[in-house]
Amino acid sequence: MTIQTSDFGRALNSGRLVVTAECVPPRGADAAFVKDFSDKLPKNLDAVVVADNPDAIRSSAFSAASLLKRQGRKNVILAMTTRDRNRIALMSDALGAAALDISAILCVAGNHQSINICPQAAAANDLDSVQFLHALKDMILHGVGLGGNKLDLKPALLVGAVAQPYMRPLELNLLHLRKKISAGADFILTQAVFDIKGFELWLEAIRKAGFDKRVAIIPCVMPIADVDKARDLQRSGTYGPIPDAVIDRLEKAADATVEAVAIASEIAVKIKDMPGIRGIHILSPGPQPLAAAVIKQAGIDATSLGSVA
């Protein structure tokens, strides 16, 4: 697998572990929130991934990505949800992101709008995430937009997608992932890993299919400091199985935040050296960025990283 020579692309090709972290924009029009959040993240992450209305109506991901660039973050990845934009808006925003020197677009379908976001909203769903990936790749490689129109300048972007390691049967799971790889995904972020045995089964199937040679697999870890949220996620199965032991540790902990960091760090340590893994991504479900603590405790200290996000 060869990825175009951008800073983030070079990091993916370097052979070392790539480390990225998430930025969830605020629920209000607060530019200072993004600056404060960025200040609390390690300075030399390989990239910061900006979430796009994952759980509520939030400030624009595009705006937050632009603010992160202003704060000196070199490598910013913009998540774009096909739920909320038709193909005109998707492609226009992608071109705008390239003009702002955004490193990559993460193509996601997004949760249904009725799930805590805005039940009254009508979803766009003009393209699904695979179609969006394919359209972006045509623009990047051939300079051709949707409808066959020739672009004045090809966008310099990497494209990524999301995988759910716990979707079964595995055959169907691999079929979904194969579509995303065939559409041109350069990297894959997984949903958060809690059940390590289930993740290992998926990764073994990925290696057997040779997918790890075609795309950079970057599993996610997530420190959940809110016990009630952890229970809700366990019931919903959003991130696959969350072992009872995780809930028990959070409930019994004197400091749930410290315990959440410890759990996420332990998971990162167990999966970071598995064959086929190219990096670790730290999700941020709460207002406090815990990526720096997870990176340090997991032994992937930011001082060892080569790029500056």
C-alpha positions as CSV (number, residue, x, y, z in Angstrom):
1,M,0.0,0.0,0.0
2,T,1.4,3.4,-1.0
3,I,-0.2,6.6,0.2
4,Q,0.3,10.0,-1.3
5,T,3.1,12.0,0.2
6,S,1.3,14.3,2.6
7,D,2.5,14.7,6.2
8,F,-0.2,12.3,7.5
9,G,0.4,10.0,4.5
10,R,4.1,9.8,5.3
11,A,3.2,9.0,8.9
12,L,1.0,6.1,7.8
13,N,3.9,4.9,5.5
14,S,6.6,5.3,8.1
15,G,6.2,1.9,9.8
16,R,5.9,3.3,13.3
17,L,2.7,3.5,15.3
18,V,0.5,6.4,14.3
19,V,-1.3,8.2,17.1
20,T,-4.3,10.4,16.6
21,A,-7.0,11.9,18.8
22,E,-10.6,13.2,18.4
23,C,-11.9,16.7,18.9
24,V,-15.7,17.0,19.4
25,P,-16.9,20.6,18.7
26,P,-18.8,22.4,21.4
27,R,-22.6,22.6,21.6
28,G,-22.4,26.4,21.4
29,A,-20.6,29.0,19.3
30,D,-17.5,29.0,21.4
31,A,-14.2,29.4,19.5
32,A,-12.3,29.4,22.8
33,F,-13.5,25.9,23.5
34,V,-11.6,24.6,20.5
35,K,-8.5,26.5,21.4
36,D,-8.6,25.2,25.0
37,F,-9.2,21.7,23.7
38,S,-6.3,21.9,21.3
39,D,-4.0,23.2,24.0
40,K,-4.7,20.1,26.2
41,L,-3.9,17.7,23.4
42,P,-0.3,16.6,22.8
43,K,1.3,19.0,20.4
44,N,2.9,16.3,18.2
45,L,0.0,14.0,17.5
46,D,0.0,12.6,13.9
47,A,-3.5,14.1,13.4
48,V,-6.6,15.5,15.1
49,V,-9.9,14.1,13.9
50,V,-12.8,16.5,14.1
51,A,-16.2,14.8,14.8
52,D,-19.3,15.9,12.8
53,N,-22.4,16.1,15.0
54,P,-21.9,12.6,16.4
55,D,-24.4,12.8,19.3
56,A,-26.1,16.3,19.1
57,I,-26.3,19.4,17.1
58,R,-22.9,21.0,17.6
59,S,-20.8,23.7,16.2
60,S,-19.7,23.0,12.6
61,A,-16.9,20.4,12.3
62,F,-15.7,22.4,9.3
63,S,-15.4,25.5,11.5
64,A,-13.6,23.6,14.3
65,A,-11.2,22.1,11.8
66,S,-10.4,25.6,10.5
67,L,-9.9,26.9,14.1
68,L,-7.5,24.0,14.8
69,K,-5.4,24.9,11.8
70,R,-5.3,28.5,13.1
71,Q,-4.0,27.1,16.4
72,G,-1.1,25.6,14.6
73,R,-2.4,22.0,14.2
74,K,-0.6,20.8,11.1
75,N,-2.6,17.6,10.4
76,V,-6.4,17.9,10.8
77,I,-8.8,15.2,9.6
78,L,-12.4,16.4,9.0
79,A,-15.2,13.9,9.5
80,M,-18.1,14.4,7.1
81,T,-21.5,12.8,7.7
82,T,-23.5,11.8,4.6
83,R,-26.6,11.9,6.8
84,D,-26.7,15.7,6.8
85,R,-25.5,16.7,3.3
86,N,-26.5,16.1,-0.2
87,R,-23.8,15.4,-2.8
88,I,-23.4,19.0,-3.7
89,A,-22.7,20.0,-0.1
90,L,-20.4,17.0,0.4
91,M,-18.2,17.7,-2.5
92,S,-18.2,21.4,-2.1
93,D,-17.2,21.1,1.6
94,A,-14.5,18.5,0.6
95,L,-13.0,21.0,-1.9
96,G,-13.1,23.8,0.7
97,A,-11.4,21.5,3.2
98,A,-8.6,20.8,0.7
99,A,-8.2,24.6,0.1
100,L,-7.7,25.0,3.9
101,D,-5.0,22.3,3.9
102,I,-7.1,19.8,5.8
103,S,-5.1,16.5,5.6
104,A,-8.0,14.0,5.1
105,I,-11.7,13.5,5.0
106,L,-13.2,10.8,7.2
107,C,-16.4,9.5,5.4
108,V,-19.1,8.5,7.8
109,A,-22.8,7.7,7.5
110,G,-23.6,9.0,11.0
111,N,-26.1,7.7,13.6
112,H,-29.8,8.1,12.7
113,Q,-30.9,11.6,13.6
114,S,-33.6,10.3,15.9
115,I,-31.0,9.0,18.2
116,N,-30.5,12.0,20.6
117,I,-29.5,14.3,17.8
118,C,-32.7,15.9,16.3
119,P,-35.7,13.6,15.7
120,Q,-37.5,16.3,13.7
121,A,-34.7,16.6,11.1
122,A,-35.0,15.1,7.7
123,A,-31.8,13.2,6.7
124,A,-30.2,13.8,3.3
125,N,-28.5,10.4,2.7
126,D,-28.0,11.4,-0.9
127,L,-24.8,9.4,-1.0
128,D,-23.8,6.6,1.4
129,S,-20.4,6.6,2.9
130,V,-19.0,4.2,0.2
131,Q,-20.4,6.3,-2.6
132,F,-18.9,9.4,-1.0
133,L,-15.5,7.7,-0.7
134,H,-15.6,6.7,-4.4
135,A,-16.6,10.3,-5.5
136,L,-13.8,11.8,-3.4
137,K,-11.2,9.4,-4.9
138,D,-12.3,10.3,-8.4
139,M,-11.7,14.0,-7.6
140,I,-8.4,13.3,-5.9
141,L,-6.9,11.0,-8.5
142,H,-8.6,12.2,-11.7
143,G,-9.7,15.8,-11.0
144,V,-13.3,14.8,-11.9
145,G,-16.2,15.9,-9.9
146,L,-19.7,14.3,-9.7
147,G,-21.4,14.6,-13.0
148,G,-18.1,14.4,-14.8
149,N,-17.2,18.1,-14.5
150,K,-13.4,18.7,-14.7
151,L,-11.9,20.5,-11.7
152,D,-9.5,23.4,-12.1
153,L,-7.2,21.9,-9.4
154,K,-7.3,18.4,-7.9
155,P,-7.7,18.3,-4.1
156,A,-4.8,16.9,-2.1
157,L,-6.6,14.8,0.4
158,L,-6.4,11.4,2.0
159,V,-9.7,9.6,2.6
160,G,-10.8,7.4,5.5
161,A,-13.7,5.3,6.6
162,V,-15.0,3.6,9.8
163,A,-15.3,-0.1,10.6
164,Q,-17.2,-1.9,13.3
165,P,-15.1,-4.9,14.4
166,Y,-18.0,-6.5,16.3
167,M,-20.5,-6.7,13.5
168,R,-21.4,-10.4,12.8
169,P,-21.3,-12.5,10.8
170,L,-17.7,-11.9,9.9
171,E,-18.4,-12.6,6.3
172,L,-20.8,-9.7,6.1
173,N,-18.4,-7.5,8.1
174,L,-15.6,-8.2,5.6
175,L,-17.9,-7.5,2.7
176,H,-18.7,-4.0,4.0
177,L,-15.0,-3.3,4.6
178,R,-14.0,-4.6,1.2
179,K,-16.4,-2.1,-0.4
180,K,-14.8,0.8,1.5
181,I,-11.3,-0.3,0.6
182,S,-12.2,-0.8,-3.1
183,A,-13.7,2.6,-3.1
184,G,-10.3,4.0,-2.2
185,A,-10.1,4.3,1.6
186,D,-6.5,5.1,2.7
187,F,-7.1,4.4,6.4
188,I,-9.8,2.8,8.5
189,L,-10.7,3.9,12.0
190,T,-12.6,1.3,14.0
191,Q,-15.3,1.8,16.5
192,A,-14.0,1.8,20.1
193,V,-12.4,-1.4,21.3
194,F,-13.5,-2.9,24.6
195,D,-13.8,-6.6,23.9
196,I,-10.3,-7.5,23.0
197,K,-11.0,-11.2,22.1
198,G,-13.8,-10.1,19.7
199,F,-11.4,-7.5,18.1
200,E,-8.7,-10.2,17.7
201,L,-11.1,-12.4,15.8
202,W,-11.9,-9.5,13.4
203,L,-8.3,-8.6,13.0
204,E,-7.3,-12.1,12.2
205,A,-10.0,-12.2,9.5
206,I,-8.7,-8.9,8.2
207,R,-5.2,-10.3,7.9
208,K,-6.4,-13.5,6.3
209,A,-8.2,-11.4,3.6
210,G,-5.0,-9.3,3.1
211,F,-6.9,-6.1,3.9
212,D,-4.1,-4.9,6.3
213,K,-1.8,-4.7,3.3
214,R,-4.3,-2.5,1.3
215,V,-5.3,0.0,4.0
216,A,-4.1,1.4,7.3
217,I,-6.1,-0.1,10.2
218,I,-6.3,2.2,13.2
219,P,-8.3,0.9,16.1
220,C,-9.9,3.3,18.6
221,V,-9.8,3.4,22.4
222,M,-12.2,5.4,24.4
223,P,-11.9,6.5,28.1
224,I,-15.4,6.6,29.5
225,A,-15.4,8.5,32.8
226,D,-19.2,8.6,33.1
227,V,-20.5,5.3,34.5
228,D,-24.0,6.0,33.4
229,K,-22.9,6.6,29.8
230,A,-20.8,3.4,30.0
231,R,-23.9,1.4,31.0
232,D,-26.0,3.0,28.3
233,L,-23.3,2.1,25.7
234,Q,-23.2,-1.4,27.0
235,R,-27.0,-1.8,26.7
236,S,-27.1,-0.2,23.2
237,G,-24.2,-2.2,21.8
238,T,-23.0,0.9,19.9
239,Y,-19.4,0.0,20.3
240,G,-20.0,-3.7,20.5
241,P,-19.7,-5.7,23.7
242,I,-18.5,-3.8,26.8
243,P,-17.4,-6.4,29.4
244,D,-19.0,-6.2,32.8
245,A,-15.5,-5.9,34.3
246,V,-15.2,-2.5,32.7
247,I,-18.4,-1.3,34.3
248,D,-17.5,-2.8,37.6
249,R,-14.1,-1.0,37.6
250,L,-15.7,2.3,36.9
251,E,-18.4,1.8,39.6
252,K,-15.8,0.9,42.3
253,A,-13.2,3.5,41.4
254,A,-12.5,6.3,43.7
255,D,-11.9,8.5,40.7
256,A,-13.8,7.4,37.5
257,T,-11.7,9.6,35.3
258,V,-8.4,8.1,36.5
259,E,-9.9,4.6,36.1
260,A,-11.3,5.3,32.6
261,V,-7.8,6.4,31.5
262,A,-6.3,3.3,33.0
263,I,-8.8,1.0,31.2
264,A,-8.3,2.8,27.8
265,S,-4.5,2.7,28.3
266,E,-4.5,-1.1,29.1
267,I,-6.5,-1.8,25.9
268,A,-4.2,0.4,23.8
269,V,-1.2,-1.5,25.2
270,K,-2.8,-4.9,24.3
271,I,-3.7,-4.0,20.7
272,K,-1.0,-1.6,19.6
273,D,1.5,-4.3,18.6
274,M,-0.9,-6.7,17.1
275,P,0.1,-7.6,13.5
276,G,-1.9,-5.5,11.0
277,I,-2.3,-2.5,13.3
278,R,-1.0,0.8,12.0
279,G,-2.0,3.2,14.8
280,I,-4.1,4.1,17.8
281,H,-6.9,6.7,17.8
282,I,-8.2,8.1,21.1
283,L,-11.9,9.0,21.1
284,S,-13.1,11.8,23.4
285,P,-16.7,11.3,24.6
286,G,-16.6,14.0,27.2
287,P,-15.6,17.7,27.5
288,Q,-12.2,16.9,29.0
289,P,-9.6,15.7,26.5
290,L,-8.0,12.6,28.0
291,A,-5.8,11.7,25.0
292,A,-2.6,13.0,26.6
293,A,-3.1,10.9,29.7
294,V,-3.9,7.8,27.7
295,I,-0.9,8.2,25.4
296,K,1.5,8.7,28.4
297,Q,0.1,5.8,30.4
298,A,0.0,3.4,27.4
299,G,3.7,4.1,26.6
300,I,3.0,5.9,23.3
301,D,4.3,9.2,24.6
302,A,3.9,12.1,22.3
303,T,7.6,12.9,22.5
304,S,8.3,9.8,20.4
305,L,6.0,10.8,17.6
306,G,7.5,12.1,14.4
307,S,4.8,14.5,13.1
308,V,3.0,17.5,14.5
309,A,-0.7,17.6,14.1
